[in-house]
Amino acid sequence: MITAEEIKETLSKALPVTLVETQDLTGGGDHWQVIIVSSTFEGKGLLEQQRIVNEALKEPLADQRIHALTMKLFSPAQWEKLGS
Amino acid sequence: MADEVFDKIEETVKNNKIMLYMKGTPDFPQCGFSAHTVEILRSYGFPFASEDVLANPEVREGIKRYSKWPTIPQVYIDGKFVGGCDIVHELHERGELEPILKTAFGK
């Protein structure tokens, strides 16, 4: 398992993040949903965007501290459009 | 690196218009993400092939290296890696999955 703080810290180190929100989906600390708003997602396809996050969280994904990860990724412009 | 599992995967994804690597089978998925992906694919009515990676550890590891993608399920359309559950879900929501499937089936 991993904590929300650890996820946020790891992501913040790896990419320029405007917002990271995490949700522990099962309470077990290993099934997570993350919402990330980052300028690095600008103009990139879904696959490429998720590859960036997979790469950033490579270690906890590989050693199963994160068993399942759901991602909702937005560029700042997309996030703005959502009215959030 | 001679990699038999890569050859096998390559052949499989090329020979099936839609190929799903999943945990369990479409009728008995063993993971919520695999189940959801099956549900989306089925909603379009196009036939798809699947392989249960839990039944084959070599494919389970091999497929991750093949696509450089760390998780299962994985969907391939026309031999091309499309993504996992999140991406398929997102494409479905955006209405972008149907045109990809129709193109693959020549419709």
N, CA and C atoms of all chains as a GROMACS GRO file, in nm:
protein
  573
    1MET      N    1   0.082  -0.121   0.000
    1MET     CA    2   0.000   0.000   0.000
    1MET      C    3   0.085   0.126   0.000
    2ILE      N    4   0.020   0.235  -0.031
    2ILE     CA    5   0.090   0.363  -0.043
    2ILE      C    6  -0.006   0.470   0.011
    3THR      N    7   0.049   0.582   0.054
    3THR     CA    8  -0.040   0.686   0.105
    3THR      C    9  -0.067   0.792  -0.002
    4ALA      N   10  -0.173   0.867   0.018
    4ALA     CA   11  -0.209   0.975  -0.074
    4ALA      C   12  -0.094   1.076  -0.084
    5GLU      N   13  -0.031   1.101   0.030
    5GLU     CA   14   0.080   1.198   0.032
    5GLU      C   15   0.197   1.149  -0.054
    6GLU      N   16   0.226   1.020  -0.042
    6GLU     CA   17   0.336   0.964  -0.122
    6GLU      C   18   0.307   0.975  -0.272
    7ILE      N   19   0.184   0.947  -0.309
    7ILE     CA   20   0.146   0.957  -0.450
    7ILE      C   21   0.162   1.102  -0.497
    8LYS      N   22   0.109   1.193  -0.419
    8LYS     CA   23   0.116   1.335  -0.456
    8LYS      C   24   0.260   1.382  -0.468
    9GLU      N   25   0.341   1.341  -0.372
    9GLU     CA   26   0.481   1.383  -0.372
    9GLU      C   27   0.555   1.328  -0.495
   10THR      N   28   0.534   1.201  -0.521
   10THR     CA   29   0.600   1.137  -0.636
   10THR      C   30   0.560   1.206  -0.766
   11LEU      N   31   0.431   1.233  -0.780
   11LEU     CA   32   0.383   1.297  -0.903
   11LEU      C   33   0.436   1.439  -0.916
   12SER      N   34   0.436   1.511  -0.805
   12SER     CA   35   0.481   1.650  -0.808
   12SER      C   36   0.628   1.661  -0.846
   13LYS      N   37   0.705   1.560  -0.808
   13LYS     CA   38   0.847   1.560  -0.842
   13LYS      C   39   0.867   1.530  -0.990
   14ALA      N   40   0.778   1.448  -1.046
   14ALA     CA   41   0.798   1.399  -1.183
   14ALA      C   42   0.741   1.491  -1.290
   15LEU      N   43   0.635   1.563  -1.258
   15LEU     CA   44   0.574   1.649  -1.359
   15LEU      C   45   0.518   1.777  -1.298
   16PRO      N   46   0.501   1.878  -1.384
   16PRO     CA   47   0.446   2.003  -1.333
   16PRO      C   48   0.296   1.987  -1.309
   17VAL      N   49   0.256   1.982  -1.184
   17VAL     CA   50   0.115   1.958  -1.157
   17VAL      C   51   0.046   2.083  -1.102
   18THR      N   52  -0.071   2.110  -1.156
   18THR     CA   53  -0.155   2.217  -1.106
   18THR      C   54  -0.242   2.164  -0.993
   19LEU      N   55  -0.283   2.037  -1.012
   19LEU     CA   56  -0.372   1.976  -0.913
   19LEU      C   57  -0.354   1.824  -0.913
   20VAL      N   58  -0.346   1.767  -0.795
   20VAL     CA   59  -0.351   1.621  -0.782
   20VAL      C   60  -0.454   1.588  -0.676
   21GLU      N   61  -0.552   1.509  -0.714
   21GLU     CA   62  -0.647   1.462  -0.614
   21GLU      C   63  -0.647   1.311  -0.615
   22THR      N   64  -0.638   1.254  -0.497
   22THR     CA   65  -0.635   1.108  -0.492
   22THR      C   66  -0.755   1.056  -0.416
   23GLN      N   67  -0.796   0.936  -0.456
   23GLN     CA   68  -0.905   0.872  -0.382
   23GLN      C   69  -0.870   0.725  -0.364
   24ASP      N   70  -0.870   0.683  -0.242
   24ASP     CA   71  -0.846   0.543  -0.209
   24ASP      C   72  -0.978   0.470  -0.230
   25LEU      N   73  -0.984   0.390  -0.338
   25LEU     CA   74  -1.114   0.336  -0.380
   25LEU      C   75  -1.168   0.226  -0.289
   26THR      N   76  -1.078   0.155  -0.223
   26THR     CA   77  -1.125   0.043  -0.141
   26THR      C   78  -1.096   0.061   0.008
   27GLY      N   79  -1.015   0.164   0.039
   27GLY     CA   80  -0.975   0.182   0.179
   27GLY      C   81  -0.853   0.099   0.214
   28GLY      N   82  -0.808   0.018   0.119
   28GLY     CA   83  -0.694  -0.071   0.144
   28GLY      C   84  -0.560  -0.009   0.110
   29GLY      N   85  -0.565   0.111   0.051
   29GLY     CA   86  -0.440   0.180   0.019
   29GLY      C   87  -0.369   0.128  -0.105
   30ASP      N   88  -0.432   0.042  -0.183
   30ASP     CA   89  -0.364  -0.005  -0.304
   30ASP      C   90  -0.449   0.007  -0.431
   31HIS      N   91  -0.576   0.047  -0.417
   31HIS     CA   92  -0.659   0.077  -0.534
   31HIS      C   93  -0.687   0.227  -0.534
   32TRP      N   94  -0.628   0.296  -0.631
   32TRP     CA   95  -0.636   0.441  -0.628
   32TRP      C   96  -0.698   0.500  -0.753
   33GLN      N   97  -0.767   0.609  -0.733
   33GLN     CA   98  -0.805   0.693  -0.847
   33GLN      C   99  -0.731   0.826  -0.831
   34VAL      N  100  -0.670   0.872  -0.938
   34VAL     CA  101  -0.604   1.003  -0.931
   34VAL      C  102  -0.659   1.096  -1.038
   35ILE      N  103  -0.685   1.217  -0.997
   35ILE     CA  104  -0.718   1.323  -1.091
   35ILE      C  105  -0.594   1.412  -1.096
   36ILE      N  106  -0.541   1.432  -1.215
   36ILE     CA  107  -0.422   1.516  -1.228
   36ILE      C  108  -0.446   1.623  -1.334
   37VAL      N  109  -0.417   1.745  -1.298
   37VAL     CA  110  -0.419   1.854  -1.395
   37VAL      C  111  -0.274   1.898  -1.413
   38SER      N  112  -0.226   1.890  -1.537
   38SER     CA  113  -0.087   1.926  -1.563
   38SER      C  114  -0.070   1.981  -1.704
   39SER      N  115   0.016   2.081  -1.715
   39SER     CA  116   0.042   2.141  -1.845
   39SER      C  117   0.111   2.041  -1.939
   40THR      N  118   0.173   1.939  -1.881
   40THR     CA  119   0.244   1.840  -1.962
   40THR      C  120   0.147   1.756  -2.048
   41PHE      N  121   0.017   1.755  -2.011
   41PHE     CA  122  -0.082   1.678  -2.087
   41PHE      C  123  -0.133   1.751  -2.210
   42GLU      N  124  -0.101   1.880  -2.217
   42GLU     CA  125  -0.147   1.966  -2.327
   42GLU      C  126  -0.115   1.905  -2.464
   43GLY      N  127  -0.218   1.890  -2.545
   43GLY     CA  128  -0.196   1.845  -2.683
   43GLY      C  129  -0.151   1.700  -2.700
   44LYS      N  130  -0.154   1.623  -2.590
   44LYS     CA  131  -0.113   1.482  -2.601
   44LYS      C  132  -0.234   1.390  -2.602
   45GLY      N  133  -0.219   1.277  -2.668
   45GLY     CA  134  -0.326   1.177  -2.672
   45GLY      C  135  -0.338   1.105  -2.539
   46LEU      N  136  -0.450   1.033  -2.520
   46LEU     CA  137  -0.476   0.964  -2.394
   46LEU      C  138  -0.365   0.865  -2.357
   47LEU      N  139  -0.319   0.793  -2.458
   47LEU     CA  140  -0.218   0.692  -2.432
   47LEU      C  141  -0.090   0.756  -2.382
   48GLU      N  142  -0.051   0.862  -2.451
   48GLU     CA  143   0.074   0.931  -2.415
   48GLU      C  144   0.063   0.993  -2.276
   49GLN      N  145  -0.053   1.051  -2.246
   49GLN     CA  146  -0.075   1.111  -2.114
   49GLN      C  147  -0.060   1.007  -2.003
   50GLN      N  148  -0.125   0.893  -2.023
   50GLN     CA  149  -0.120   0.790  -1.918
   50GLN      C  150   0.019   0.728  -1.906
   51ARG      N  151   0.090   0.724  -2.020
   51ARG     CA  152   0.227   0.672  -2.014
   51ARG      C  153   0.314   0.759  -1.922
   52ILE      N  154   0.291   0.889  -1.926
   52ILE     CA  155   0.367   0.981  -1.841
   52ILE      C  156   0.343   0.949  -1.693
   53VAL      N  157   0.215   0.924  -1.659
   53VAL     CA  158   0.181   0.894  -1.520
   53VAL      C  159   0.233   0.756  -1.480
   54ASN      N  160   0.218   0.659  -1.571
   54ASN     CA  161   0.271   0.525  -1.543
   54ASN      C  162   0.420   0.529  -1.515
   55GLU      N  163   0.489   0.612  -1.594
   55GLU     CA  164   0.634   0.624  -1.578
   55GLU      C  165   0.666   0.688  -1.441
   56ALA      N  166   0.591   0.791  -1.407
   56ALA     CA  167   0.614   0.860  -1.279
   56ALA      C  168   0.591   0.766  -1.160
   57LEU      N  169   0.492   0.679  -1.174
   57LEU     CA  170   0.457   0.588  -1.064
   57LEU      C  171   0.509   0.446  -1.088
   58LYS      N  172   0.612   0.438  -1.169
   58LYS     CA  173   0.667   0.308  -1.210
   58LYS      C  174   0.700   0.218  -1.091
   59GLU      N  175   0.768   0.274  -0.993
   59GLU     CA  176   0.813   0.191  -0.880
   59GLU      C  177   0.698   0.134  -0.797
   60PRO      N  178   0.609   0.221  -0.748
   60PRO     CA  179   0.498   0.164  -0.670
   60PRO      C  180   0.405   0.073  -0.752
   61LEU      N  181   0.401   0.093  -0.885
   61LEU     CA  182   0.321   0.003  -0.968
   61LEU      C  183   0.391  -0.132  -0.980
   62ALA      N  184   0.523  -0.126  -0.995
   62ALA     CA  185   0.599  -0.250  -1.016
   62ALA      C  186   0.603  -0.336  -0.890
   63ASP      N  187   0.618  -0.271  -0.774
   63ASP     CA  188   0.627  -0.352  -0.652
   63ASP      C  189   0.489  -0.372  -0.587
   64GLN      N  190   0.384  -0.337  -0.665
   64GLN     CA  191   0.246  -0.365  -0.621
   64GLN      C  192   0.198  -0.284  -0.501
   65ARG      N  193   0.275  -0.178  -0.466
   65ARG     CA  194   0.220  -0.092  -0.361
   65ARG      C  195   0.092  -0.027  -0.414
   66ILE      N  196   0.094  -0.003  -0.547
   66ILE     CA  197  -0.031   0.034  -0.614
   66ILE      C  198  -0.073  -0.086  -0.698
   67HIS      N  199  -0.185  -0.142  -0.664
   67HIS     CA  200  -0.231  -0.260  -0.737
   67HIS      C  201  -0.320  -0.219  -0.854
   68ALA      N  202  -0.400  -0.115  -0.835
   68ALA     CA  203  -0.488  -0.069  -0.942
   68ALA      C  204  -0.492   0.083  -0.941
   69LEU      N  205  -0.489   0.139  -1.062
   69LEU     CA  206  -0.483   0.284  -1.073
   69LEU      C  207  -0.579   0.331  -1.182
   70THR      N  208  -0.673   0.415  -1.142
   70THR     CA  209  -0.763   0.477  -1.239
   70THR      C  210  -0.720   0.622  -1.253
   71MET      N  211  -0.707   0.667  -1.378
   71MET     CA  212  -0.657   0.802  -1.399
   71MET      C  213  -0.757   0.889  -1.472
   72LYS      N  214  -0.771   1.009  -1.423
   72LYS     CA  215  -0.846   1.111  -1.496
   72LYS      C  216  -0.751   1.229  -1.514
   73LEU      N  217  -0.709   1.250  -1.637
   73LEU     CA  218  -0.602   1.345  -1.663
   73LEU      C  219  -0.652   1.461  -1.749
   74PHE      N  220  -0.611   1.579  -1.709
   74PHE     CA  221  -0.656   1.700  -1.779
   74PHE      C  222  -0.542   1.799  -1.796
   75SER      N  223  -0.545   1.869  -1.908
   75SER     CA  224  -0.458   1.985  -1.922
   75SER      C  225  -0.529   2.099  -1.849
   76PRO      N  226  -0.456   2.205  -1.810
   76PRO     CA  227  -0.523   2.316  -1.740
   76PRO      C  228  -0.641   2.372  -1.821
   77ALA      N  229  -0.627   2.379  -1.954
   77ALA     CA  230  -0.735   2.431  -2.039
   77ALA      C  231  -0.858   2.341  -2.033
   78GLN      N  232  -0.835   2.209  -2.038
   78GLN     CA  233  -0.948   2.114  -2.031
   78GLN      C  234  -1.018   2.124  -1.895
   79TRP      N  235  -0.937   2.139  -1.792
   79TRP     CA  236  -0.989   2.146  -1.656
   79TRP      C  237  -1.074   2.272  -1.638
   80GLU      N  238  -1.022   2.380  -1.693
   80GLU     CA  239  -1.092   2.508  -1.690
   80GLU      C  240  -1.230   2.497  -1.755
   81LYS      N  241  -1.231   2.427  -1.868
   81LYS     CA  242  -1.354   2.409  -1.946
   81LYS      C  243  -1.460   2.334  -1.868
   82LEU      N  244  -1.415   2.244  -1.780
   82LEU     CA  245  -1.508   2.166  -1.699
   82LEU      C  246  -1.574   2.252  -1.592
   83GLY      N  247  -1.524   2.374  -1.579
   83GLY     CA  248  -1.582   2.464  -1.481
   83GLY      C  249  -1.539   2.431  -1.341
   84SER      N  250  -1.426   2.363  -1.330
   84SER     CA  251  -1.380   2.326  -1.196
   84SER      C  252  -1.275   2.425  -1.147
   85MET      N  253   1.689  -0.959  -2.845
   85MET     CA  254   1.646  -1.069  -2.759
   85MET      C  255   1.539  -1.152  -2.831
   86ALA      N  256   1.572  -1.275  -2.855
   86ALA     CA  257   1.472  -1.364  -2.915
   86ALA      C  258   1.360  -1.384  -2.814
   87ASP      N  259   1.243  -1.351  -2.852
   87ASP     CA  260   1.135  -1.357  -2.755
   87ASP      C  261   1.013  -1.422  -2.817
   88GLU      N  262   0.996  -1.548  -2.785
   88GLU     CA  263   0.885  -1.624  -2.844
   88GLU      C  264   0.749  -1.564  -2.807
   89VAL      N  265   0.741  -1.515  -2.685
   89VAL     CA  266   0.612  -1.463  -2.640
   89VAL      C  267   0.574  -1.337  -2.719
   90PHE      N  268   0.674  -1.257  -2.757
   90PHE     CA  269   0.647  -1.139  -2.839
   90PHE      C  270   0.591  -1.180  -2.976
   91ASP      N  271   0.653  -1.282  -3.034
   91ASP     CA  272   0.607  -1.331  -3.166
   91ASP      C  273   0.462  -1.379  -3.156
   92LYS      N  274   0.436  -1.449  -3.049
   92LYS     CA  275   0.300  -1.502  -3.029
   92LYS      C  276   0.199  -1.388  -3.013
   93ILE      N  277   0.236  -1.288  -2.934
   93ILE     CA  278   0.147  -1.174  -2.911
   93ILE      C  279   0.125  -1.098  -3.042
   94GLU      N  280   0.233  -1.075  -3.113
   94GLU     CA  281   0.224  -1.000  -3.238
   94GLU      C  282   0.130  -1.070  -3.336
   95GLU      N  283   0.144  -1.200  -3.344
   95GLU     CA  284   0.059  -1.276  -3.435
   95GLU      C  285  -0.088  -1.267  -3.391
   96THR      N  286  -0.109  -1.278  -3.260
   96THR     CA  287  -0.245  -1.274  -3.207
   96THR      C  288  -0.311  -1.138  -3.230
   97VAL      N  289  -0.240  -1.031  -3.203
   97VAL     CA  290  -0.303  -0.900  -3.218
   97VAL      C  291  -0.324  -0.865  -3.367
   98LYS      N  292  -0.243  -0.924  -3.453
   98LYS     CA  293  -0.261  -0.899  -3.596
   98LYS      C  294  -0.374  -0.981  -3.655
   99ASN      N  295  -0.397  -1.098  -3.596
   99ASN     CA  296  -0.499  -1.187  -3.652
   99ASN      C  297  -0.639  -1.163  -3.596
  100ASN      N  298  -0.648  -1.072  -3.499
  100ASN     CA  299  -0.781  -1.041  -3.444
  100ASN      C  300  -0.806  -0.891  -3.451
  101LYS      N  301  -0.917  -0.855  -3.513
  101LYS     CA  302  -0.951  -0.713  -3.528
  101LYS      C  303  -0.953  -0.644  -3.392
  102ILE      N  304  -1.017  -0.712  -3.295
  102ILE     CA  305  -1.014  -0.662  -3.158
  102ILE      C  306  -0.958  -0.773  -3.070
  103MET      N  307  -0.852  -0.742  -2.999
  103MET     CA  308  -0.792  -0.840  -2.909
  103MET      C  309  -0.788  -0.782  -2.769
  104LEU      N  310  -0.841  -0.856  -2.675
  104LEU     CA  311  -0.844  -0.812  -2.536
  104LEU      C  312  -0.763  -0.906  -2.448
  105TYR      N  313  -0.661  -0.852  -2.386
  105TYR     CA  314  -0.589  -0.928  -2.283
  105TYR      C  315  -0.650  -0.890  -2.149
  106MET      N  316  -0.698  -0.988  -2.078
  106MET     CA  317  -0.775  -0.959  -1.957
  106MET      C  318  -0.748  -1.061  -1.847
  107LYS      N  319  -0.802  -1.031  -1.730
  107LYS     CA  320  -0.798  -1.128  -1.620
  107LYS      C  321  -0.931  -1.199  -1.616
  108GLY      N  322  -0.928  -1.329  -1.639
  108GLY     CA  323  -1.051  -1.407  -1.648
  108GLY      C  324  -1.098  -1.413  -1.792
  109THR      N  325  -1.224  -1.448  -1.808
  109THR     CA  326  -1.282  -1.459  -1.942
  109THR      C  327  -1.397  -1.358  -1.952
  110PRO      N  328  -1.441  -1.326  -2.076
  110PRO     CA  329  -1.551  -1.229  -2.088
  110PRO      C  330  -1.673  -1.266  -2.003
  111ASP      N  331  -1.703  -1.394  -1.994
  111ASP     CA  332  -1.819  -1.434  -1.913
  111ASP      C  333  -1.787  -1.443  -1.764
  112PHE      N  334  -1.659  -1.467  -1.733
  112PHE     CA  335  -1.620  -1.474  -1.592
  112PHE      C  336  -1.494  -1.391  -1.565
  113PRO      N  337  -1.510  -1.257  -1.578
  113PRO     CA  338  -1.395  -1.171  -1.553
  113PRO      C  339  -1.352  -1.178  -1.407
  114GLN      N  340  -1.221  -1.171  -1.383
  114GLN     CA  341  -1.169  -1.184  -1.246
  114GLN      C  342  -1.124  -1.050  -1.189
  115CYS      N  343  -1.162  -0.942  -1.256
  115CYS     CA  344  -1.118  -0.810  -1.211
  115CYS      C  345  -1.217  -0.708  -1.265
  116GLY      N  346  -1.245  -0.607  -1.185
  116GLY     CA  347  -1.345  -0.508  -1.222
  116GLY      C  348  -1.310  -0.431  -1.348
  117PHE      N  349  -1.181  -0.404  -1.367
  117PHE     CA  350  -1.139  -0.329  -1.485
  117PHE      C  351  -1.156  -0.412  -1.611
  118SER      N  352  -1.124  -0.540  -1.601
  118SER     CA  353  -1.144  -0.630  -1.714
  118SER      C  354  -1.294  -0.641  -1.745
  119ALA      N  355  -1.373  -0.653  -1.641
  119ALA     CA  356  -1.519  -0.665  -1.658
  119ALA      C  357  -1.576  -0.542  -1.728
  120HIS      N  358  -1.531  -0.426  -1.686
  120HIS     CA  359  -1.584  -0.303  -1.745
  120HIS      C  360  -1.543  -0.290  -1.892
  121THR      N  361  -1.421  -0.331  -1.922
  121THR     CA  362  -1.375  -0.325  -2.060
  121THR      C  363  -1.456  -0.417  -2.149
  122VAL      N  364  -1.485  -0.537  -2.100
  122VAL     CA  365  -1.568  -0.632  -2.174
  122VAL      C  366  -1.707  -0.571  -2.200
  123GLU      N  367  -1.760  -0.510  -2.097
  123GLU     CA  368  -1.893  -0.450  -2.105
  123GLU      C  369  -1.898  -0.344  -2.217
  124ILE      N  370  -1.796  -0.260  -2.222
  124ILE     CA  371  -1.791  -0.156  -2.325
  124ILE      C  372  -1.778  -0.218  -2.464
  125LEU      N  373  -1.683  -0.311  -2.478
  125LEU     CA  374  -1.662  -0.374  -2.609
  125LEU      C  375  -1.789  -0.443  -2.657
  126ARG      N  376  -1.856  -0.513  -2.567
  126ARG     CA  377  -1.978  -0.586  -2.603
  126ARG      C  378  -2.089  -0.493  -2.650
  127SER      N  379  -2.088  -0.370  -2.597
  127SER     CA  380  -2.196  -0.277  -2.629
  127SER      C  381  -2.197  -0.240  -2.778
  128TYR      N  382  -2.085  -0.262  -2.846
  128TYR     CA  383  -2.079  -0.227  -2.989
  128TYR      C  384  -2.117  -0.344  -3.079
  129GLY      N  385  -2.118  -0.464  -3.023
  129GLY     CA  386  -2.162  -0.580  -3.099
  129GLY      C  387  -2.060  -0.637  -3.196
  130PHE      N  388  -1.940  -0.580  -3.201
  130PHE     CA  389  -1.838  -0.639  -3.287
  130PHE      C  390  -1.773  -0.756  -3.214
  131PRO      N  391  -1.738  -0.861  -3.291
  131PRO     CA  392  -1.673  -0.975  -3.224
  131PRO      C  393  -1.533  -0.937  -3.175
  132PHE      N  394  -1.496  -0.989  -3.062
  132PHE     CA  395  -1.358  -0.969  -3.016
  132PHE      C  396  -1.301  -1.096  -2.956
  133ALA      N  397  -1.170  -1.109  -2.967
  133ALA     CA  398  -1.102  -1.224  -2.908
  133ALA      C  399  -1.043  -1.182  -2.776
  134SER      N  400  -1.021  -1.278  -2.688
  134SER     CA  401  -0.961  -1.243  -2.560
  134SER      C  402  -0.868  -1.354  -2.513
  135GLU      N  403  -0.778  -1.315  -2.427
  135GLU     CA  404  -0.691  -1.414  -2.364
  135GLU      C  405  -0.685  -1.384  -2.215
  136ASP      N  406  -0.695  -1.491  -2.137
  136ASP     CA  407  -0.690  -1.479  -1.992
  136ASP      C  408  -0.545  -1.486  -1.947
  137VAL      N  409  -0.492  -1.372  -1.903
  137VAL     CA  410  -0.350  -1.369  -1.865
  137VAL      C  411  -0.324  -1.445  -1.734
  138LEU      N  412  -0.430  -1.464  -1.656
  138LEU     CA  413  -0.411  -1.539  -1.531
  138LEU      C  414  -0.380  -1.685  -1.560
  139ALA      N  415  -0.425  -1.731  -1.677
  139ALA     CA  416  -0.401  -1.870  -1.715
  139ALA      C  417  -0.264  -1.886  -1.781
  140ASN      N  418  -0.199  -1.775  -1.808
  140ASN     CA  419  -0.071  -1.781  -1.879
  140ASN      C  420   0.027  -1.673  -1.830
  141PRO      N  421   0.106  -1.706  -1.728
  141PRO     CA  422   0.197  -1.609  -1.667
  141PRO      C  423   0.296  -1.548  -1.767
  142GLU      N  424   0.334  -1.626  -1.866
  142GLU     CA  425   0.429  -1.577  -1.965
  142GLU      C  426   0.368  -1.462  -2.046
  143VAL      N  427   0.243  -1.479  -2.083
  143VAL     CA  428   0.173  -1.374  -2.158
  143VAL      C  429   0.146  -1.255  -2.066
  144ARG      N  430   0.114  -1.284  -1.941
  144ARG     CA  431   0.085  -1.177  -1.845
  144ARG      C  432   0.203  -1.081  -1.834
  145GLU      N  433   0.324  -1.134  -1.826
  145GLU     CA  434   0.443  -1.049  -1.820
  145GLU      C  435   0.480  -0.996  -1.958
  146GLY      N  436   0.468  -1.084  -2.058
  146GLY     CA  437   0.509  -1.048  -2.194
  146GLY      C  438   0.429  -0.933  -2.252
  147ILE      N  439   0.301  -0.932  -2.225
  147ILE     CA  440   0.214  -0.829  -2.283
  147ILE      C  441   0.250  -0.691  -2.228
  148LYS      N  442   0.292  -0.689  -2.102
  148LYS     CA  443   0.329  -0.561  -2.040
  148LYS      C  444   0.456  -0.505  -2.105
  149ARG      N  445   0.547  -0.596  -2.138
  149ARG     CA  446   0.671  -0.550  -2.202
  149ARG      C  447   0.644  -0.514  -2.348
  150TYR      N  448   0.556  -0.591  -2.411
  150TYR     CA  449   0.524  -0.569  -2.552
  150TYR      C  450   0.471  -0.427  -2.575
  151SER      N  451   0.378  -0.385  -2.492
  151SER     CA  452   0.315  -0.253  -2.509
  151SER      C  453   0.382  -0.146  -2.424
  152LYS      N  454   0.477  -0.187  -2.339
  152LYS     CA  455   0.535  -0.096  -2.240
  152LYS      C  456   0.424  -0.031  -2.157
  153TRP      N  457   0.333  -0.113  -2.115
  153TRP     CA  458   0.216  -0.068  -2.038
  153TRP      C  459   0.204  -0.159  -1.918
  154PRO      N  460   0.196  -0.103  -1.796
  154PRO     CA  461   0.215  -0.187  -1.678
  154PRO      C  462   0.093  -0.265  -1.629
  155THR      N  463  -0.022  -0.241  -1.692
  155THR     CA  464  -0.142  -0.302  -1.634
  155THR      C  465  -0.224  -0.380  -1.736
  156ILE      N  466  -0.310  -0.465  -1.683
  156ILE     CA  467  -0.407  -0.545  -1.756
  156ILE      C  468  -0.543  -0.493  -1.712
  157PRO      N  469  -0.644  -0.479  -1.792
  157PRO     CA  470  -0.657  -0.524  -1.932
  157PRO      C  471  -0.584  -0.436  -2.033
  158GLN      N  472  -0.564  -0.492  -2.150
  158GLN     CA  473  -0.509  -0.418  -2.263
  158GLN      C  474  -0.590  -0.450  -2.388
  159VAL      N  475  -0.626  -0.346  -2.460
  159VAL     CA  476  -0.708  -0.364  -2.581
  159VAL      C  477  -0.625  -0.328  -2.704
  160TYR      N  478  -0.630  -0.415  -2.803
  160TYR     CA  479  -0.564  -0.392  -2.932
  160TYR      C  480  -0.669  -0.392  -3.041
  161ILE      N  481  -0.665  -0.291  -3.125
  161ILE     CA  482  -0.755  -0.287  -3.239
  161ILE      C  483  -0.671  -0.277  -3.366
  162ASP      N  484  -0.698  -0.369  -3.458
  162ASP     CA  485  -0.620  -0.373  -3.582
  162ASP      C  486  -0.469  -0.382  -3.554
  163GLY      N  487  -0.432  -0.458  -3.456
  163GLY     CA  488  -0.291  -0.479  -3.426
  163GLY      C  489  -0.227  -0.366  -3.347
  164LYS      N  490  -0.305  -0.262  -3.318
  164LYS     CA  491  -0.248  -0.146  -3.252
  164LYS      C  492  -0.297  -0.137  -3.107
  165PHE      N  493  -0.204  -0.110  -3.016
  165PHE     CA  494  -0.241  -0.096  -2.876
  165PHE      C  495  -0.324   0.032  -2.856
  166VAL      N  496  -0.442   0.016  -2.800
  166VAL     CA  497  -0.531   0.131  -2.779
  166VAL      C  498  -0.520   0.184  -2.636
  167GLY      N  499  -0.515   0.093  -2.540
  167GLY     CA  500  -0.503   0.136  -2.400
  167GLY      C  501  -0.566   0.036  -2.306
  168GLY      N  502  -0.576   0.077  -2.180
  168GLY     CA  503  -0.639  -0.006  -2.079
  168GLY      C  504  -0.782   0.040  -2.055
  169CYS      N  505  -0.834   0.001  -1.941
  169CYS     CA  506  -0.974   0.029  -1.908
  169CYS      C  507  -1.008   0.178  -1.912
  170ASP      N  508  -0.923   0.261  -1.851
  170ASP     CA  509  -0.951   0.406  -1.847
  170ASP      C  510  -0.963   0.467  -1.986
  171ILE      N  511  -0.869   0.430  -2.072
  171ILE     CA  512  -0.866   0.490  -2.205
  171ILE      C  513  -0.984   0.441  -2.288
  172VAL      N  514  -1.013   0.312  -2.281
  172VAL     CA  515  -1.127   0.259  -2.354
  172VAL      C  516  -1.256   0.326  -2.305
  173HIS      N  517  -1.266   0.341  -2.174
  173HIS     CA  518  -1.382   0.408  -2.114
  173HIS      C  519  -1.395   0.552  -2.166
  174GLU      N  520  -1.282   0.623  -2.165
  174GLU     CA  521  -1.280   0.763  -2.208
  174GLU      C  522  -1.316   0.777  -2.357
  175LEU      N  523  -1.258   0.691  -2.440
  175LEU     CA  524  -1.288   0.694  -2.583
  175LEU      C  525  -1.436   0.664  -2.607
  176HIS      N  526  -1.488   0.569  -2.531
  176HIS     CA  527  -1.629   0.532  -2.539
  176HIS      C  528  -1.717   0.652  -2.503
  177GLU      N  529  -1.685   0.717  -2.393
  177GLU     CA  530  -1.761   0.834  -2.347
  177GLU      C  531  -1.759   0.949  -2.448
  178ARG      N  532  -1.643   0.967  -2.509
  178ARG     CA  533  -1.627   1.076  -2.604
  178ARG      C  534  -1.685   1.044  -2.742
  179GLY      N  535  -1.730   0.919  -2.760
  179GLY     CA  536  -1.783   0.878  -2.889
  179GLY      C  537  -1.674   0.853  -2.992
  180GLU      N  538  -1.551   0.832  -2.943
  180GLU     CA  539  -1.440   0.813  -3.037
  180GLU      C  540  -1.407   0.666  -3.062
  181LEU      N  541  -1.468   0.579  -2.983
  181LEU     CA  542  -1.435   0.437  -2.998
  181LEU      C  543  -1.506   0.376  -3.119
  182GLU      N  544  -1.631   0.414  -3.139
  182GLU     CA  545  -1.709   0.356  -3.248
  182GLU      C  546  -1.644   0.376  -3.385
  183PRO      N  547  -1.600   0.501  -3.419
  183PRO     CA  548  -1.533   0.516  -3.548
  183PRO      C  549  -1.407   0.431  -3.563
  184ILE      N  550  -1.334   0.414  -3.453
  184ILE     CA  551  -1.213   0.330  -3.460
  184ILE      C  552  -1.252   0.186  -3.492
  185LEU      N  553  -1.358   0.139  -3.425
  185LEU     CA  554  -1.403   0.001  -3.446
  185LEU      C  555  -1.459  -0.016  -3.586
  186LYS      N  556  -1.536   0.082  -3.630
  186LYS     CA  557  -1.596   0.073  -3.764
  186LYS      C  558  -1.488   0.070  -3.871
  187THR      N  559  -1.386   0.151  -3.853
  187THR     CA  560  -1.276   0.152  -3.948
  187THR      C  561  -1.209   0.015  -3.951
  188ALA      N  562  -1.188  -0.042  -3.831
  188ALA     CA  563  -1.122  -0.173  -3.822
  188ALA      C  564  -1.202  -0.280  -3.894
  189PHE      N  565  -1.334  -0.270  -3.888
  189PHE     CA  566  -1.420  -0.370  -3.951
  189PHE      C  567  -1.465  -0.326  -4.091
  190GLY      N  568  -1.408  -0.217  -4.138
  190GLY     CA  569  -1.436  -0.172  -4.275
  190GLY      C  570  -1.579  -0.129  -4.297
  191LYS      N  571  -1.637  -0.063  -4.196
  191LYS     CA  572  -1.777  -0.019  -4.210
  191LYS      C  573  -1.789   0.133  -4.214
   0.00000   0.00000   0.00000
